[in-house]
Amino acid sequence: MEHPYLFLVKLFELTGWDILIHFAHSYPHVIYSWFVILLLVFLAFLATRKIRMIPAKGQSFFEIVVSGMEEFMVEITGEEGRWFFPLIATVFIYIATCNLLGLVPGFFPPTASINTTLSCAVTVFLFTHFIGIKYHGVKYIKHFLGPIWWLIPIIMPIEIISHLARVLSLSIRLFGNITGHELVLAILFLLAGAFLAPLPIMVMGIFVAFLQAFIFFLLSIMYFSGAMEEAH
């Protein structure tokens, strides 16, 4: 979907360099991903530069958000899962911020590109199997063999396909929902932007942004938890 105006792309056009202009128009999701990363780094710096025993408002807010996410995850994975919380929390915050960015005029949500959602899904996929190998070693292969040896020719292909399907499920669900919301917003702005018609959709978009990030977060935790368990 071609956007009529993208703020960061226009900034690249001001450089006058053809290679940067071509890059900006071809890969806006990359530019806005960089923007999200820099924004989150800056916010993290602000939140942690003056950490106190008695937290200020900003520190309190981030502590509540992070601790709430961690406790929710521990309820699913148990105490063993605390060590991979930084990864999955980063993915959640990154995806939520990317989703919300699409609600700002002139900005493009990186998650409206399949390349962004696929990269997040592949990260979760690879880390899931890293956890499985970390906890079970070579025995992790039992997760793909089934309970009875003579069913291996049937069970193993099914398990491999189901694990690969997780990548498609995570990436396409997120991409489809954010792209669909972007398309609806664009149509409403073109047809009735002057009459504030897009505002209800934008309000709903805040809910959708967090919901899709949470679904990705929850499914990833379930995959990690499954990799930690013993094969049955």
Number of C-alpha atoms within 10 A of each C-alpha: 9 8 11 7 12 17 13 16 23 14 12 19 17 10 10 10 10 11 10 15 18 13 14 21 16 11 15 19 22 16 17 23 20 13 16 19 14 12 13 16 12 11 13 13 11 13 18 12 9 10 13 9 5 8 12 12 10 13 18 14 12 15 14 11 10 16 11 12 17 17 15 14 23 17 10 14 19 12 11 10 18 13 8 14 17 12 12 22 16 13 20 23 17 19 28 22 22 27 30 22 21 24 21 10 10 15 20 27 25 31 30 24 22 18 16 20 24 20 13 20 23 17 15 25 19 11 19 22 17 17 20 23 16 13 15 18 11 10 12 21 14 15 20 16 22 18 13 9 9 10 11 15 11 11 17 17 13 14 15 13 10 12 17 13 12 18 20 16 16 23 23 17 15 28 22 16 17 25 20 13 20 23 16 14 21 17 12 18 16 10 12 11 14 10 10 10 14 19 15 9 17 19 11 11 20 16 12 19 23 18 15 21 20 17 15 25 22 17 15 22 23 15 20 24 20 16 22 22 14 13 16 9
